[in-house]
Amino acid sequence: MKKILAMIVVFAVAGIGGYFWLSSRDSGPKFRTEKITRGDITSTVTASGTVNAVTTVLVGTQVSGTVKEIFVDYNSPVKKDQVIARIDPATFEAQVDQAKAGLLSAKANLDKSEAALVDAQRTLNRTKELFGKNLIARSDLDTAETNFLSARAQAGVSKAQISQADAALRTAETNLRYTKIVSPVDGIVVSRNVDVGQTVAASFQTPTLFTIAQDLTKMQIDTSVDEADIGRINKGMEVEFTVDAYPETTFKGKVFQVRNAPITVQNVVTYDVVIQVDNPDLKLKPGMTTNVSIIISTKTGVVRIPKSALRFSPVAPEKSRTARSGQKGPGVWVLEKDAPKRVSVTVGISDGTYSELLSGELTEGQEVIVESLVKAPERSATTPRMF
């Protein structure tokens, strides 16, 4: 009998303890809240891009041959018209000599033709005098006139041959000058694609020997901005960006150009936004990948609500105890007598963490619900579904 009474007492104590434990658990907080604060909000459009030099020149060659000398290397500073490489000029020097000889030959032929013309002119004059005295036949006069005209035409041909030989000489001299590869701009050699002894052929397309960046103290970033955001971006907007090489440094720039040409990749349409950047210490290098934030607008000292509060929605049982009228548009939930109550709001710009509060029955410092601490009951696999 004593054992039975002892067991009853144990079960009673356990039941009372369980009741108080469950009561204390049910009376705990059901929601996590945050205060409405006052602060700054910066609305941005994020994108990725690549650092490039403002002007990049591909230096090639217009003549074919073997590279005889190279005078610059990677990262070498160069000046405009500076010789940076030379192709073996032997063949082109021979072509110049040959063209000069051709020009001399053409000039000699002109002298010969002019001498023949003078002789034909004299013969024609004598023939006319003899014909006038009826000492020779008409055919002799005709022959003399024909010889004169032929000599004059030949002199004209010789003059044309001189012009032709002169043009050939200029072409040969130009090709000889092209054996000296010069820099077209002031800048820095970014890449060198040839070595001494290498043969380059310019028959079908101009081979690229060097890549020269004109001025690495002025760079630009080419970014890909989604079509949903491109309408918010205008020339002159401030930009902040980072690169993987200096993750703790925030660089600044400005939007220089919003290009209208669409870029479509797998049905995703983007537009190229060009950002100009000063690079006085040459930290930024061509080809670096950037994470860009284009600043659309900035407001200081505004009342702001957590973005998570706008996304919060109570579970179904708690919603059923809340008025359902006027719930269109954005809203947040507050606690009123330990029950969630929806408050409609009008919001402005957002930075992803906070949104600007424009209107609504809320005040600075008021708590808004951002998360429910009570998990929604899971549907049992054996519970029949209602249709």
Secondary structure, DSSP 4 states (H G I P E B T S, - for coil): -HHHHHHHHHHHHHHHHHHHHHHHHHTS--EEEEE-EEEEEEEEEEEEEEEEES-EEEEE-SS-EEEEEE---TT-EE-TT-EEEEE--HHHHHHHHHHHHHHHHHHHHHHHHHHHHHHHHHHHHHHHHHHHTT-S-HHHHHHHHHHHHHHHHHHHHHHHHHHHHHHHHHHHHHHHHHTEEE-SSSEEEEEE---TT-EE--SSSPPEEEEEES-TTEEEEEEEEETTTGGG--TT-EEEEEETTEEEEEEEEEEEEEEEEEEEETTEEEEEEEEEEE-TT----TT-EEEEEEEEEEEEEEEEEEHHHHH----HHHHHTS--TT--S-EEEEEETTEEEEEEEEEEEE-SSEEEEEEES--TT-EEEEEESSPPPPPPTTSPPP-
